[in-house]
Amino acid sequence: MTLGPLMMDVQGKTLTEEDRDLLAHPLVGAVILFTRNFESVEQLEALVADIRAVRSPPLLVTVDHEGGRVQRFRKGFTVLPSMRLIGREYDLDPVAGRLLSRQCGWLMAAELRAVGVDLSFAPCVDLDYGASSVIGDRAFHRDPRVVSELAISFMGGMREAGMSACAKHYPGHGFVVPDSHVAMPVDRRPLVDMEEDLTPYRRLIDNGVAAVMAAHVVFPDVDDQPAGFSRRWIQNELRGRLGFDGAIFTDDLSMAGAKVVGDMPARAKAALAAGCDVLSVCNDRQGVLQVIDSLRGSEDALSQVRMARLHGKPGLTRDALHASMDWQACEGAVKSCMEQPDLRLDS
């Protein structure tokens, strides 16, 4: 059975019969996990194994586990710094900043691969304009060159640990104030003024990034549809001008920023028509059912290949990981970063 375009969530810490039935549907190809799905490392490992056993080839198992305030699993995992802290380390010492970013990417990915998770939606490459509350300290830096360097290092660490990277939120969410979870952000800049926002994508694509997540932000000078529903943004810019040939994920289609497109089936169809490969529907079981009913026969062979490439490579067991010199060095570096006081002075 091939992997379909729909990414869904599951209800709790173990699979229900309804979960199993839906995960077995050919239009489903991926699962995203949340904090509610986590109780302990052992429970999580069992849940992931159960999800993977539903299908062959196995479903793609994903999570938002960037570090900072967006880290779904904490007990038994290394608590990772925000990307802003890594950016501050870079400002003090660029070599040390790049090393820390690589260590954080490796540590995050290695710990997730040890329990069977395939993909974390990281790194966030939005620029820190100081405007967006939902991005905020999730951004590495304001300077696109620094963001690019640190994101490439982070991705390199993930790759060493057997995990692909997913850059987000294309083409940029840092300039707008509203949070697309609860509102419809509108960025009125012309395309020519967004070259800085696109720079990290260009650099990451040149370095082989495997996935990109599109933002629910409208850029009316480019298109009247949010970026994830726009052929101009997906086909002309990302696939065409930037030359990206990996997997494109929508942000959660249940978010307020997606509702301007229509009901859930309309959102799913519009995202696929724009060129997205994976449709994320979270915390909306009725929406999952509606998408399944509306997309029968919508599998795309090229999208299936792109998704299959995102499966994680074999990693170390947790015991072997914790015994390794790499893990000890990376965890020590992260703890040292997290313990440093904030020495900034108020103006």
Secondary structure, 3 states (H helix, E strand, C coil): CCCCCEEECCCCCCCCHHHHHHHCCCCEEEEEECHHHCCCHHHHHHHHHHHHHCCCCCCEEEECEEECCEECCCCCCCCCCCHHHHHHHHHHCHHHHHHHHHHHHHHHHHHHHCCCCCEECCCECCCCCCCCCCCHHHCCCCCHHHHHHHHHHHHHHHHHCCCCCEEEEECCCCCCCCCCCCCCCECCCCHHHHHHHHHHHHHHHHCCCCEEEECCCECCCCCCCEHHHCHHHHHHHHHHHCCCCCEEEECCCCCHHHHHHCCHHHHHHHHHHHCCCEEEECCCHHHHHHHHHHCCCCCCHHHHHHHHCCCCCCCCCHHHHHHCHHHHHHHHHHHHHHHCCCCCCCC
